[in-house]
Amino acid sequence: MTETRRGGTATRRSTGAPERHGPIGTQREKESGESSEGPGRAVAEGHEAAVLLSESRASVDPELRSAIASLPESMRRIALYHFGW
């Protein structure tokens, strides 16, 4: 919440973000790496995410590289640096 002063009184205005009513970090009750089905399920979900990321890179990288190749040399060098290539 943010406060704005009008006259001698402060009014509160919503920022759109939900308010926290407890200490940060209390939302988690389970151990790290555990899901509702147990610790094995989180590992499987992590593997699935890695596969999805790999497939996404395989489809996006060629187009991205060709777009970067069309840039002027000075801009291309900067773009390659920022993508870690």
OpenMM code with the backbone's topology and positions (N, CA, C; nanometers):
from openmm import Vec3, app, unit

residues = "MET THR GLU THR ARG ARG GLY GLY THR ALA THR ARG ARG SER THR GLY ALA PRO GLU ARG HIS GLY PRO ILE GLY THR GLN ARG GLU LYS GLU SER GLY GLU SER SER GLU GLY PRO GLY ARG ALA VAL ALA GLU GLY HIS GLU ALA ALA VAL LEU LEU SER GLU SER ARG ALA SER VAL ASP PRO GLU LEU ARG SER ALA ILE ALA SER LEU PRO GLU SER MET ARG ARG ILE ALA LEU TYR HIS PHE GLY TRP".split()
positions = [
    Vec3(0.0835, -0.1166, 0.0000),
    Vec3(0.0000, 0.0000, 0.0000),
    Vec3(0.0886, 0.1237, 0.0000),
    Vec3(0.0399, 0.2259, -0.0622),
    Vec3(0.1119, 0.3524, -0.0601),
    Vec3(0.0252, 0.4553, 0.0101),
    Vec3(0.0900, 0.5525, 0.0665),
    Vec3(0.0167, 0.6566, 0.1372),
    Vec3(0.0294, 0.7870, 0.0614),
    Vec3(-0.0807, 0.8579, 0.0501),
    Vec3(-0.0778, 0.9919, -0.0064),
    Vec3(-0.1408, 1.0847, 0.0961),
    Vec3(-0.0838, 1.2020, 0.1107),
    Vec3(-0.1356, 1.2966, 0.2095),
    Vec3(-0.2225, 1.4002, 0.1391),
    Vec3(-0.3404, 1.4178, 0.1940),
    Vec3(-0.4305, 1.5219, 0.1459),
    Vec3(-0.4740, 1.6021, 0.2672),
    Vec3(-0.4474, 1.7276, 0.2629),
    Vec3(-0.4769, 1.8084, 0.3808),
    Vec3(-0.3843, 1.7666, 0.4932),
    Vec3(-0.4374, 1.7246, 0.6041),
    Vec3(-0.3557, 1.6785, 0.7152),
    Vec3(-0.3690, 1.5291, 0.7372),
    Vec3(-0.4456, 1.4610, 0.6514),
    Vec3(-0.4688, 1.3180, 0.6728),
    Vec3(-0.4032, 1.2366, 0.5632),
    Vec3(-0.3650, 1.1170, 0.5975),
    Vec3(-0.3047, 1.0254, 0.5006),
    Vec3(-0.4116, 0.9264, 0.4556),
    Vec3(-0.4209, 0.9059, 0.3249),
    Vec3(-0.5142, 0.8056, 0.2717),
    Vec3(-0.4325, 0.6939, 0.2105),
    Vec3(-0.4827, 0.5727, 0.2178),
    Vec3(-0.4111, 0.4572, 0.1634),
    Vec3(-0.4696, 0.4233, 0.0275),
    Vec3(-0.3824, 0.3941, -0.0641),
    Vec3(-0.4212, 0.3621, -0.2001),
    Vec3(-0.3647, 0.2249, -0.2329),
    Vec3(-0.4436, 0.1393, -0.2971),
    Vec3(-0.4002, 0.0034, -0.3293),
    Vec3(-0.2964, 0.0054, -0.4405),
    Vec3(-0.1939, -0.0778, -0.4271),
    Vec3(-0.0917, -0.0898, -0.5306),
    Vec3(-0.1221, -0.2038, -0.6258),
    Vec3(-0.2255, -0.2819, -0.5971),
    Vec3(-0.2589, -0.3956, -0.6817),
    Vec3(-0.1941, -0.5247, -0.6363),
    Vec3(-0.0972, -0.5167, -0.5470),
    Vec3(-0.0302, -0.6367, -0.4968),
    Vec3(-0.0997, -0.6812, -0.3687),
    Vec3(-0.1154, -0.8124, -0.3505),
    Vec3(-0.1795, -0.8584, -0.2275),
    Vec3(-0.0926, -0.8279, -0.1061),
    Vec3(-0.1568, -0.8002, 0.0047),
    Vec3(-0.0830, -0.7723, 0.1278),
    Vec3(-0.0422, -0.9022, 0.1943),
    Vec3(0.0740, -0.9026, 0.2560),
    Vec3(0.1195, -1.0181, 0.3335),
    Vec3(0.0761, -0.9977, 0.4779),
    Vec3(0.0258, -1.1034, 0.5382),
    Vec3(-0.0181, -1.0941, 0.6765),
    Vec3(0.0634, -1.1839, 0.7681),
    Vec3(0.1793, -1.2250, 0.7262),
    Vec3(0.2663, -1.3077, 0.8076),
    Vec3(0.4090, -1.2861, 0.7628),
    Vec3(0.5042, -1.3446, 0.8317),
    Vec3(0.6435, -1.3309, 0.7910),
    Vec3(0.6674, -1.3925, 0.6536),
    Vec3(0.7581, -1.3365, 0.5796),
    Vec3(0.7924, -1.3894, 0.4485),
    Vec3(0.8515, -1.5284, 0.4651),
    Vec3(0.8131, -1.6194, 0.3772),
    Vec3(0.8667, -1.7546, 0.3804),
    Vec3(0.7794, -1.8527, 0.4559),
    Vec3(0.6667, -1.8077, 0.5102),
    Vec3(0.5808, -1.8991, 0.5858),
    Vec3(0.4790, -1.9687, 0.4978),
    Vec3(0.4766, -1.9369, 0.3682),
    Vec3(0.3794, -1.9991, 0.2800),
    Vec3(0.4092, -2.1466, 0.2593),
    Vec3(0.5339, -2.1856, 0.2697),
    Vec3(0.5724, -2.3248, 0.2466),
    Vec3(0.5654, -2.4026, 0.3765),
    Vec3(0.4967, -2.5135, 0.3697),
    Vec3(0.4896, -2.5996, 0.4863),
    Vec3(0.5656, -2.7287, 0.4630),
    Vec3(0.5938, -2.7606, 0.3363),
    Vec3(0.6622, -2.8848, 0.3023),
    Vec3(0.8109, -2.8594, 0.2883),
    Vec3(0.8861, -2.9654, 0.2944),
    Vec3(1.0295, -2.9562, 0.2723),
    Vec3(1.0551, -2.9206, 0.1265),
    Vec3(1.1662, -2.8563, 0.1002),
    Vec3(1.2044, -2.8228, -0.0359),
    Vec3(1.2170, -2.9499, -0.1185),
    Vec3(1.1597, -2.9501, -0.2399),
    Vec3(1.1667, -3.0675, -0.3261),
    Vec3(1.0506, -3.1629, -0.3067),
    Vec3(0.9622, -3.1354, -0.2126),
    Vec3(0.8476, -3.2222, -0.1896),
    Vec3(0.7248, -3.1621, -0.2530),
    Vec3(0.6441, -3.2460, -0.3147),
    Vec3(0.5151, -3.2027, -0.3641),
    Vec3(0.4092, -3.2744, -0.2831),
    Vec3(0.2831, -3.2557, -0.3181),
    Vec3(0.1766, -3.3197, -0.2418),
    Vec3(0.1813, -3.4716, -0.2547),
    Vec3(0.2447, -3.5218, -0.3603),
    Vec3(0.2564, -3.6660, -0.3786),
    Vec3(0.3828, -3.7223, -0.3152),
    Vec3(0.4689, -3.6399, -0.2617),
    Vec3(0.5915, -3.6868, -0.1990),
    Vec3(0.7131, -3.6376, -0.2735),
    Vec3(0.8335, -3.6699, -0.2251),
    Vec3(0.9565, -3.6169, -0.2839),
    Vec3(0.9840, -3.6688, -0.4242),
    Vec3(0.9402, -3.7868, -0.4612),
    Vec3(0.9672, -3.8415, -0.5942),
    Vec3(0.8978, -3.7655, -0.7048),
    Vec3(0.7819, -3.7116, -0.6775),
    Vec3(0.7040, -3.6390, -0.7781),
    Vec3(0.7754, -3.5108, -0.8206),
    Vec3(0.8386, -3.4406, -0.7277),
    Vec3(0.9083, -3.3162, -0.7601),
    Vec3(1.0248, -3.3420, -0.8546),
    Vec3(1.0941, -3.4528, -0.8377),
    Vec3(1.2052, -3.4877, -0.9261),
    Vec3(1.1527, -3.5116, -1.0665),
    Vec3(1.0416, -3.5823, -1.0784),
    Vec3(0.9831, -3.6082, -1.2100),
    Vec3(0.9397, -3.4779, -1.2757),
    Vec3(0.8815, -3.3866, -1.1986),
    Vec3(0.8403, -3.2582, -1.2540),
    Vec3(0.9615, -3.1770, -1.2978),
    Vec3(1.0710, -3.1848, -1.2251),
    Vec3(1.1934, -3.1156, -1.2634),
    Vec3(1.2484, -3.1698, -1.3935),
    Vec3(1.2414, -3.3008, -1.4115),
    Vec3(1.2879, -3.3630, -1.5358),
    Vec3(1.2001, -3.3182, -1.6520),
    Vec3(1.0700, -3.3128, -1.6301),
    Vec3(0.9782, -3.2690, -1.7349),
    Vec3(1.0083, -3.1251, -1.7757),
    Vec3(1.0375, -3.0403, -1.6792),
    Vec3(1.0708, -2.9013, -1.7085),
    Vec3(1.1988, -2.8926, -1.7904),
    Vec3(1.2971, -2.9757, -1.7582),
    Vec3(1.4231, -2.9757, -1.8331),
    Vec3(1.3999, -3.0181, -1.9773),
    Vec3(1.3136, -3.1166, -1.9980),
    Vec3(1.2825, -3.1627, -2.1340),
    Vec3(1.2106, -3.0530, -2.2113),
    Vec3(1.1135, -2.9872, -2.1482),
    Vec3(1.0419, -2.8781, -2.2147),
    Vec3(1.1356, -2.7633, -2.2505),
    Vec3(1.2271, -2.7311, -2.1614),
    Vec3(1.3232, -2.6250, -2.1885),
    Vec3(1.4125, -2.6615, -2.3060),
    Vec3(1.4573, -2.7848, -2.3102),
    Vec3(1.5425, -2.8314, -2.4193),
    Vec3(1.4692, -2.8257, -2.5530),
    Vec3(1.3437, -2.8705, -2.5543),
    Vec3(1.2650, -2.8665, -2.6778),
    Vec3(1.2391, -2.7230, -2.7219),
    Vec3(1.2135, -2.6348, -2.6266),
    Vec3(1.1903, -2.4939, -2.6594),
    Vec3(1.3147, -2.4311, -2.7197),
    Vec3(1.4294, -2.4596, -2.6607),
    Vec3(1.5547, -2.4067, -2.7151),
    Vec3(1.5783, -2.4576, -2.8562),
    Vec3(1.5502, -2.5848, -2.8802),
    Vec3(1.5728, -2.6432, -3.0124),
    Vec3(1.4863, -2.5761, -3.1184),
    Vec3(1.3668, -2.5314, -3.0815),
    Vec3(1.2809, -2.4669, -3.1807),
    Vec3(1.3065, -2.3172, -3.1931),
    Vec3(1.3518, -2.2525, -3.0864),
    Vec3(1.3699, -2.1070, -3.0879),
    Vec3(1.5103, -2.0658, -3.1306),
    Vec3(1.6125, -2.1380, -3.0879),
    Vec3(1.7509, -2.0983, -3.1144),
    Vec3(1.7824, -2.0739, -3.2618),
    Vec3(1.7444, -2.1623, -3.3547),
    Vec3(1.7797, -2.1352, -3.4947),
    Vec3(1.7219, -2.0032, -3.5467),
    Vec3(1.5973, -1.9746, -3.5139),
    Vec3(1.5361, -1.8492, -3.5581),
    Vec3(1.6027, -1.7289, -3.4924),
    Vec3(1.6328, -1.7419, -3.3651),
    Vec3(1.6975, -1.6332, -3.2929),
    Vec3(1.8372, -1.6073, -3.3479),
    Vec3(1.9103, -1.7126, -3.3753),
    Vec3(2.0451, -1.6964, -3.4312),
    Vec3(2.0414, -1.6323, -3.5699),
    Vec3(1.9416, -1.6697, -3.6516),
    Vec3(1.9336, -1.6081, -3.7848),
    Vec3(1.8941, -1.4610, -3.7743),
    Vec3(1.8093, -1.4271, -3.6777),
    Vec3(1.7732, -1.2868, -3.6576),
    Vec3(1.8943, -1.2065, -3.6118),
    Vec3(1.9738, -1.2637, -3.5231),
    Vec3(2.0943, -1.1953, -3.4756),
    Vec3(2.1957, -1.1821, -3.5883),
    Vec3(2.2031, -1.2814, -3.6750),
    Vec3(2.2970, -1.2755, -3.7875),
    Vec3(2.2634, -1.1618, -3.8833),
    Vec3(2.1378, -1.1187, -3.8854),
    Vec3(2.0981, -1.0106, -3.9757),
    Vec3(2.1294, -0.8719, -3.9188),
    Vec3(2.1724, -0.8649, -3.7939),
    Vec3(2.2055, -0.7361, -3.7324),
    Vec3(2.3394, -0.6842, -3.7839),
    Vec3(2.3609, -0.5521, -3.7778),
    Vec3(2.4932, -0.4977, -3.8092),
    Vec3(2.5966, -0.5554, -3.7122),
    Vec3(2.7204, -0.5642, -3.7563),
    Vec3(2.8267, -0.6297, -3.6795),
    Vec3(2.8376, -0.5784, -3.5360),
    Vec3(2.8320, -0.4473, -3.5172),
    Vec3(2.8477, -0.3929, -3.3819),
    Vec3(2.7337, -0.4374, -3.2905),
    Vec3(2.6124, -0.4411, -3.3413),
    Vec3(2.4980, -0.4853, -3.2615),
    Vec3(2.4982, -0.6368, -3.2447),
    Vec3(2.5425, -0.7075, -3.3466),
    Vec3(2.5468, -0.8539, -3.3409),
    Vec3(2.6386, -0.9004, -3.2282),
    Vec3(2.7533, -0.8356, -3.2177),
    Vec3(2.8490, -0.8732, -3.1132),
    Vec3(2.7887, -0.8559, -2.9737),
    Vec3(2.7171, -0.7467, -2.9529),
    Vec3(2.6529, -0.7213, -2.8240),
    Vec3(2.5431, -0.8235, -2.7972),
    Vec3(2.4612, -0.8528, -2.8976),
    Vec3(2.3528, -0.9504, -2.8812),
    Vec3(2.4081, -1.0887, -2.8498),
    Vec3(2.5127, -1.1284, -2.9205),
    Vec3(2.5737, -1.2591, -2.8933),
    Vec3(2.6272, -1.2658, -2.7506),
    Vec3(2.6855, -1.1571, -2.7055),
    Vec3(2.7365, -1.1518, -2.5683),
    Vec3(2.6230, -1.1708, -2.4676),
    Vec3(2.5122, -1.0986, -2.4887),
    Vec3(2.4018, -1.1043, -2.3932),
    Vec3(2.3319, -1.2399, -2.3930),
    Vec3(2.3332, -1.3101, -2.5044),
    Vec3(2.2754, -1.4447, -2.5080),
    Vec3(2.3752, -1.5502, -2.4618),
    Vec3(2.4974, -1.5103, -2.4368),
    Vec3(2.5975, -1.6048, -2.3877),
    Vec3(2.6534, -1.6947, -2.4957),
    Vec3(2.6483, -1.6472, -2.6218),
    Vec3(2.6976, -1.7286, -2.7337),
    Vec3(2.8334, -1.6811, -2.7708),
] * unit.nanometer
topology = app.Topology()
chain = topology.addChain("A")
for resn in residues:
    res = topology.addResidue(resn, chain)
    for name in ("N", "CA", "C"):
        topology.addAtom(name, app.Element.getBySymbol(name[0]), res)
